[in-house]
Amino acid sequence: MPGRSADRSMSGLLAGLRFSGLTWCYADFSGAAGMAVAPAQSVFVHAVIHGTARLACAGGARMDLPAGHAVALLSGEAHALRTTPGALATPHEFLRAGTASDVPPSFAFGDGTRVGTRVLSGRLSAEWPAGVSRSRLPPALPLVRSGQEAPLPGDVLARAGLGAGAAALLTRVAETLVVAALRTAPECRGLFAPEAADPVGEALRLIAAAPAQPWTVVSLARSVGMGRSNFAALFTRTLGKAPMEVVAAHRMDHAAVLLRQGRLKLAEIAELAGYGSEAAFSRRFTRHFGQTPSQHREAARQEREQGRGPVGVRPLLGRVPDGTLAAPFRPLTVPAPGGAPLGPDSVHPGRAGGLLRAPRA
């Protein structure tokens, strides 16, 4: 929802940032373990209380988080936290459901032996200030780093997570930390420009950054500060395609990259492409590319064996009147430049039957 403040100063803009929600919990990792978090129209916050964790986002961002570090995922994209590369990432159902709590509960991940890493995690709803382009938000925004000067003590999240009323306090603390990070981070200075004059381009950047996000015409319109009807009409007039057609095309190109990498099961790729049904994903992929997902994977395997190297995936969105590509994403190759190669430390969950839940377009 757009912020209410018309003040164009830094303080006026930041005052429009509001977090809400009471979904907070602890994750206790023992041995080689991990958790997978499904995409959502939310902000996720993770703070490492002790031990170390490695963050891997579907959009390609990677970050090592030692004790005392905290990060906010402003895009709400799918991601995973692991103690070691290659560890199985079990879906985190509490965060997926967005369950409210007073005192954060604890959930165990791993083999049940000695807990080596504890992470405090939250899922929050966000109201962004008018004038902040969410398409330019950094996917993983560091909030607290050990040894770094900050407006709040480094252990503020750990302390706020104790006792009755902890969830409400944590949400306020997280909001303050995000405001502080946006205020000081050099890469965030460009976020506080006047409102975007190109809502279609901004929507395309949002889709390309998180194709598996459960996008709707309404959520895209709100993200660029427009009403549903006006946005849909402008989008279709500009590109010659409806918003959800473009979302589906991005999902198919993302799925094609994952298939050509050959590391994931078809059901996992379907989930990471935003489809809750493998059958629905297969039908859509076949209509889109003229071959089944299995045929696409097999063709890539044969190309690798023959030493022909990666073959690009054709972009399907055509061109806009000025001759540029209608979508800001590149023709996808393996590996995708700037993309999210999913290897042993990827976002996909590692337990049979435990897949990220995301609605299909």
C-alpha positions in Angstrom: 0.0 0.0 0.0 1.5 3.4 -0.9 2.6 5.6 2.0 0.5 8.6 3.0 3.2 11.2 3.4 3.7 13.9 0.7 6.9 15.2 2.3 9.7 14.6 -0.2 12.5 14.9 2.5 14.4 11.7 3.5 12.6 11.8 6.9 9.2 12.4 5.3 9.7 9.4 3.0 11.1 7.1 5.7 8.2 8.1 8.1 5.9 6.3 5.6 7.5 2.9 6.2 5.4 0.7 8.4 5.7 -2.9 9.4 3.0 -5.0 10.9 2.5 -8.6 11.9 3.4 -10.9 14.8 4.9 -13.9 13.0 8.3 -14.5 14.7 10.0 -17.8 15.6 13.3 -19.4 16.3 15.0 -22.1 14.1 17.4 -24.4 15.9 19.8 -26.2 13.5 21.7 -29.3 14.5 24.3 -30.8 12.3 24.1 -30.2 8.5 20.6 -28.7 8.3 18.6 -26.0 6.5 15.2 -24.5 6.1 13.4 -23.3 2.9 11.0 -20.3 3.0 8.3 -20.0 0.3 7.8 -16.6 -1.5 5.2 -14.2 -0.1 4.1 -10.6 -0.4 6.0 -9.9 2.8 9.3 -8.9 4.3 11.4 -11.6 5.9 13.9 -10.9 8.7 16.6 -13.3 9.9 19.0 -12.7 12.7 21.7 -15.3 13.7 21.7 -15.5 17.5 24.6 -18.0 17.6 26.4 -20.2 15.1 26.6 -19.4 11.4 24.2 -19.7 8.4 24.3 -19.2 4.7 21.5 -17.4 2.9 20.6 -18.3 -0.7 17.8 -16.4 -2.5 15.9 -17.5 -5.6 17.0 -14.3 -7.3 20.7 -15.1 -6.9 21.7 -13.2 -3.8 24.0 -15.1 -1.5 25.2 -14.0 2.0 27.1 -15.6 4.9 25.6 -14.7 8.2 27.8 -15.2 11.3 26.5 -14.7 14.9 25.3 -11.2 15.5 24.3 -10.5 11.9 20.8 -9.8 10.7 19.3 -9.4 7.2 15.9 -8.3 5.7 14.6 -9.8 2.5 12.5 -6.9 1.2 11.4 -8.7 -2.0 9.7 -11.6 -0.2 11.3 -14.0 -2.6 11.9 -17.7 -2.0 15.1 -18.4 -0.1 16.9 -20.9 2.2 19.2 -20.8 5.2 21.7 -23.6 5.7 24.4 -24.4 8.1 26.6 -26.0 5.5 26.6 -26.2 1.7 24.6 -29.2 0.4 22.5 -29.5 3.6 18.8 -30.5 3.1 16.5 -27.5 3.3 13.2 -28.4 5.0 10.2 -26.2 4.2 9.4 -23.8 7.1 5.6 -24.2 7.5 5.3 -21.7 10.3 6.7 -18.9 8.2 4.7 -20.0 5.1 1.5 -19.9 7.1 2.3 -16.5 8.7 1.1 -17.7 12.1 1.0 -15.0 14.8 2.7 -15.5 18.2 3.3 -13.6 21.4 6.5 -15.3 22.4 8.4 -16.7 19.4 8.2 -20.6 19.3 11.2 -22.7 18.4 11.4 -25.2 15.6 14.1 -27.9 15.1 15.9 -28.6 11.8 18.5 -31.3 11.4 19.5 -34.5 13.0 18.4 -33.6 16.5 21.9 -33.6 18.1 23.6 -30.6 19.6 22.2 -27.3 18.3 25.0 -25.4 16.6 23.1 -22.5 15.1 20.0 -20.5 16.2 18.2 -18.1 14.0 15.4 -15.7 14.9 13.1 -15.2 11.9 10.1 -13.0 11.2 7.5 -12.6 8.4 6.0 -9.1 8.3 3.6 -7.0 6.1 5.0 -3.7 4.9 3.5 -0.4 3.9 6.1 1.4 1.8 6.5 5.2 1.5 5.2 6.8 -1.7 8.3 7.6 -3.8 10.1 4.3 -3.0 10.5 2.1 -6.0 10.3 -1.5 -4.7 11.8 -2.8 -8.0 15.1 -1.1 -6.9 15.1 -2.4 -3.4 18.1 -4.6 -2.6 16.9 -8.2 -2.3 18.9 -8.8 0.8 19.5 -5.8 3.0 22.0 -6.2 5.9 20.5 -4.8 9.2 23.1 -5.7 11.8 26.7 -6.7 11.5 29.0 -7.6 14.4 31.5 -4.8 15.0 29.6 -2.3 12.9 28.4 1.0 14.4 24.6 1.1 14.5 21.8 3.2 16.0 20.7 0.2 18.1 22.8 -2.4 20.0 23.9 -5.3 17.9 22.0 -7.8 20.1 18.8 -5.8 20.1 16.8 -8.5 18.2 18.1 -11.2 20.5 17.0 -9.2 23.6 13.7 -8.2 22.1 12.8 -11.8 21.4 12.5 -12.7 25.1 9.4 -12.7 27.2 5.7 -11.8 26.8 5.0 -9.2 24.0 8.2 -10.2 22.2 6.6 -10.4 18.8 5.2 -6.9 18.9 8.5 -5.5 20.1 10.4 -7.4 17.4 8.3 -6.0 14.7 9.0 -2.4 15.9 12.7 -3.1 16.2 12.8 -4.6 12.7 11.1 -1.6 11.3 13.6 0.7 12.9 16.5 -1.3 11.7 15.2 -1.3 8.1 14.7 2.5 8.3 18.3 2.9 9.6 19.7 0.6 6.8 17.8 2.4 4.0 19.0 5.8 5.4 22.7 4.9 5.4 23.3 2.2 2.8 25.0 3.7 -0.3 23.1 1.3 -2.6 19.8 2.5 -1.2 20.3 6.2 -1.9 18.6 5.9 -5.3 15.4 4.5 -3.8 14.1 7.8 -2.7 13.7 9.3 -6.1 10.4 10.9 -7.3 7.7 8.4 -8.0 8.4 6.2 -11.1 7.2 7.7 -14.4 7.3 4.2 -15.9 5.0 1.9 -14.0 5.1 -0.7 -16.7 8.9 -0.9 -16.6 8.8 -1.0 -12.8 6.3 -3.9 -12.9 8.5 -5.8 -15.3 11.5 -5.4 -13.0 9.5 -6.7 -10.1 8.4 -9.7 -12.1 11.8 -10.5 -13.4 13.3 -10.2 -9.9 10.9 -12.7 -8.4 9.0 -14.7 -11.1 7.7 -17.3 -8.6 6.1 -14.6 -6.4 2.3 -15.1 -6.2 1.7 -12.1 -8.4 -1.8 -10.9 -9.3 -2.8 -7.8 -11.4 -3.9 -6.2 -8.1 -0.6 -6.8 -6.3 1.4 -5.6 -9.3 -0.7 -2.5 -9.6 -0.4 -1.7 -5.9 3.4 -2.2 -6.1 3.7 0.6 -8.7 1.1 2.9 -7.1 -1.7 2.4 -9.6 -5.3 1.1 -9.6 -6.0 -2.3 -11.0 -8.0 -1.2 -14.1 -5.7 1.6 -15.1 -2.6 -0.5 -14.6 -3.9 -3.4 -16.6 -5.0 -1.2 -19.5 -1.6 0.6 -19.6 0.4 -2.6 -19.3 -1.5 -4.3 -22.1 -1.4 -1.2 -24.3 2.3 -0.8 -23.9 3.4 -4.5 -24.3 0.5 -6.0 -26.2 0.2 -8.7 -23.5 -1.8 -8.8 -20.3 0.2 -8.7 -17.0 -0.4 -12.3 -16.1 0.8 -13.5 -19.6 4.1 -11.7 -18.9 4.3 -13.3 -15.5 3.8 -16.7 -17.0 6.5 -16.1 -19.7 9.0 -15.1 -17.0 8.2 -18.2 -15.0 8.6 -20.4 -18.1 12.0 -18.9 -18.9 13.1 -19.4 -15.3 11.9 -23.0 -15.3 13.8 -23.6 -18.6 17.1 -22.5 -16.9 16.5 -24.8 -14.0 15.7 -27.7 -16.3 18.8 -27.2 -18.4 20.9 -27.2 -15.2 19.6 -30.7 -14.6 19.9 -30.7 -10.8 16.3 -30.6 -9.6 13.3 -32.8 -9.8 10.4 -31.7 -12.0 8.2 -31.2 -9.0 10.7 -28.9 -7.4 11.1 -26.9 -10.6 7.4 -26.5 -10.9 7.2 -25.1 -7.3 10.2 -22.7 -7.9 8.5 -21.5 -11.1 5.3 -20.6 -9.1 3.2 -23.7 -9.8 1.7 -25.8 -7.1 0.9 -28.6 -9.5 3.5 -30.5 -11.6 0.8 -31.4 -14.1 -0.3 -27.8 -14.6 3.3 -26.7 -14.9 4.0 -29.4 -17.6 1.0 -28.4 -19.6 2.0 -24.7 -19.5 5.6 -25.4 -20.3 4.7 -27.6 -23.3 2.3 -24.9 -24.7 5.0 -22.3 -24.2 8.0 -24.0 -25.7 6.5 -26.7 -27.9 8.2 -29.5 -26.0 7.7 -31.1 -22.6 9.9 -30.3 -19.6 11.5 -33.8 -19.9 12.3 -33.3 -23.6 13.8 -29.9 -22.8 16.0 -31.4 -20.1 17.1 -34.3 -22.3 18.0 -31.9 -25.1 20.2 -30.0 -22.7 21.9 -33.2 -21.5 22.7 -34.3 -25.1 24.2 -30.8 -25.8 26.4 -31.0 -22.8 27.6 -34.5 -23.8 28.4 -33.4 -27.3 30.3 -30.4 -25.9 28.2 -27.8 -27.7 27.9 -25.7 -24.6 24.8 -23.9 -23.3 22.1 -22.9 -25.7 20.0 -19.8 -25.0 16.3 -19.8 -24.3 14.4 -17.5 -26.6 12.7 -14.4 -25.1 8.9 -14.5 -25.8 7.7 -11.1 -25.0 8.6 -9.3 -28.2 9.5 -5.7 -28.5 7.9 -2.4 -27.5 7.4 0.4 -30.1 10.9 1.9 -29.5 12.5 -1.3 -30.5 13.8 -2.4 -27.1 12.9 -5.7 -25.5 9.5 -5.5 -23.9 10.9 -7.2 -20.7 14.0 -6.2 -18.9 15.3 -9.8 -18.6 18.0 -11.2 -20.8 17.7 -14.2 -23.1 18.4 -16.9 -20.6 21.4 -19.2 -20.8 22.9 -21.8 -18.6 24.1 -20.5 -16.2 21.9 -17.4 -16.4 23.9 -14.2 -16.2 23.1 -12.7 -12.9 20.6 -15.4 -12.3 20.2 -17.9 -9.5 22.1 -21.1 -10.2 20.6 -23.7 -7.9 23.3 -26.0 -6.7 24.0 -27.7 -3.4 23.3 -24.4 -1.6 20.3 -23.5 -3.6 16.8 -22.5 -2.5 15.0 -25.8 -3.3 13.9 -27.9 -0.4 15.6 -31.1 0.2 12.9 -33.5 1.6 10.7 -35.5 -0.7 7.1 -34.2 -0.6 8.2 -31.0 1.1 8.0 -28.4 -1.6 7.5 -24.7 -1.6 3.9 -23.8 -1.9 3.1 -21.1 -4.5 -0.1 -20.5 -6.4 -0.1 -20.9 -10.2 -0.7 -18.0 -12.5 
